[in-house]
Amino acid sequence: MKTLVQGGYVVGFNGQEHEVIKDGVVVFENDRILFVGKEYSEPVDKKIEARGCLVSPGFVDTHFHSGGNAGDYLLNEPDKPDFFASNYLAHGAPTREGAQHAHLKDVDVGQRFSFIHILKSGVTTILEVGGPGGSPEPYVEMVGEVGIRCYTGPSYKNVDFFHDQEGRLEYDWNDQRGSEGLKKAIAFAKKFNGACNGRMGTMLFPGHVDSCTPELLKDTKKAAKELGVRVQIHTAINLIEFHTVMRQHRSTPVELLKKIGFLDPEVSLSHCIFLTGHSWAAYPYGDDLKIIADSGASVAHSPLKYLKLGITMESFDRYLKAGINVALGTDTFPKDIISEMRYAALASRFADKSFTAGHPRDVYNAATLGGAKLIGRDDLGRLQKGAKADITIVNLKDIAFGAVRDPIKALVETGTSRDVRMVIVDGEILLDNGKFLRLNEDELIDKVQAKGEEVWKSVPKWHWTGKSVDEILPPAFKMS
Ligand SMILES: [Zn+2]
């Protein structure tokens, strides 16, 4: 079946870079793009009217954790003074006794919700870290039902983190835990690569530079080469990690990865905030940016997660200028890749003290071409003949946008997920008129609210203080 999308502003790809075609058209047949240009005169089976809209390649989210919604904000409240805003450790580590209550994510509600949530912001490909760790088969089935493109695998590490009754962090190191985790990840990669009609790709996800031994990381690289899959690892994610690695190895996390031969173009580093020269690291030695750039590794940048904590990458522009491929992710909640583009731009301006930094062109490239490069796909993140028919249509004809001269600047400065009208993956329409077509959203959101209540109620069972969620994190105003 041949479908023609009548823009609007079509973001075509000329082989080198994006270019905007005013009143352009995109024609796709089944899962591939057939034509991008000004006019198409041959017959088609179906027409999609998108005048007044931006017709964009579907966005690529390169750092995503499903199931994080109701409980997620707990992890981002930086109220534990001995953790230096190391958010996931501050609240993410349970007590030993409460460990089984710490995560209430489930495939049917929490994870399904997260996938639909991100799809609704125009993301057509996600890189989900650790999602299938709990229930691989139902997870893969759910991803297939949602219809999004997904690169994933279970996460693994040597360490388990716990809090003692005083709130001190305890690390349980265990070589076997790491190697068994890697084995499971290899089995998942073999079994599910190409699942969901080819929309699922697999990767390896060792946890963090301070939660894996160098041996586990070396084994990961070897396995990735054998499997022909890519690797992503949380790197320079917080100051605890920076100093733990520094004490153990006399290297920064990035220097350690270089030393053990881990870095190359098949690897991406999530977050990568606390590098040499970052104002919080107070470490003026070495040149982490150059190490990453020389290696060809990519960075998956999720600006909102850090802005919530009063931290910025220093800076998006400096990383680009160093020659690093920077892609965008959402990581935390809410998951809105369009807003992440704006956050990346504004955070770069703030870090660089320059309003010329964080250009809309560069953050848009990061959410499209940068993401595709990170996963090694030259048929995603672009609208070009032969590319996958992964298309996002955003309405720009709205009071919120006013008069539109440059649709990319308009998108980055004003757009949010609620402006997304249609999302097409593999030539299939998953979202139309802003509504997900494969499920009743109202019913899902009722289940999500119930799940949220369950998460909040469980907090005293696993949190080291034993206190209720309202005692730990009082609401903005008194509630009755
Ligand atoms: Zn993460």
Residues whose N, C-alpha, C, O or C-beta is under 5 A from the ligand:
A	BS01	ZN	none
